[in-house]
Amino acid sequence: DAGITQSPRHKVTETGTPVTLRCHQTENHRYMYWYRQDPGHGLRLIHYSYGVKDTDKGEVSDGYSVSRSKTEDFLLTLESATSSQTSVYFCAISGGREGLERNEQFFGPGTRLTVL
Amino acid sequence: SQQGEEDPQALSIQEGENATMNCSYKTSINNLQWYRQNSGRGLVHLILIRSNEREKHSGRLRVTLDTSKKSSSLLITASRAADTASYFCATSGTASKLTFGTGTRLQVTL
């Protein structure tokens, strides 16, 4: 158990509203990631962070922003939610333990987001 | 676009049989990893194989890597009902990011 939690676990919202998802870790891992998972697409990287205040875009970053003000928290914000952002969102962490490959990742339980 | 493509997309076997799933990728890699995802849960890391390794074992798992063919296979021996899950390969280049394939859904029946 890598000590990673996501909140909320489920959310239903309306088109055009802002939504923020939170990922929290207790393991002091350096790297944190946000993915979305959709049928037929596997996991696609949205944004990732390689340290406090250091973030970069992933494969599907349009319409999303992130912030990391402290090591343990990584926030994903949908600035104006659209129906195409209905998905399951996973947070992952890596790089915090001796003996592990830097990019061996540990995943949170996921957040199921529905945009109506 | 996805780096890894798993084959088959779905696999149904009986308990006790072996399950083999394959992954092909497109560009040079630093390592390749396999993950399992039970329904409704997050992914769990199973095994990592580096680009200079050809085979690796962990319990009932055996992973092979052929960098000349840009392919990997995951073998689960003596499958159990609890192995029912989706399995994903993920490739890593020089950065800390992973690129995941679309997965193989494995169903193990009693």
Interface residues (C-beta under 8 A of the other chain):
Chain A: Y31 Y33 Y35 G40 H41 G42 L43 R44 L45 Y48 Y50 G58 E59 F90 A92 S94 G95 E101 R102 N103 E104 Q105 F106 F107 G108 P109 G110
Chain B: Q2 N31 Q33 G40 R41 G42 L43 V44 H45 L48 F88 A90 S92 A95 S96 K97 L98 T99 F100 G101 T102 G103
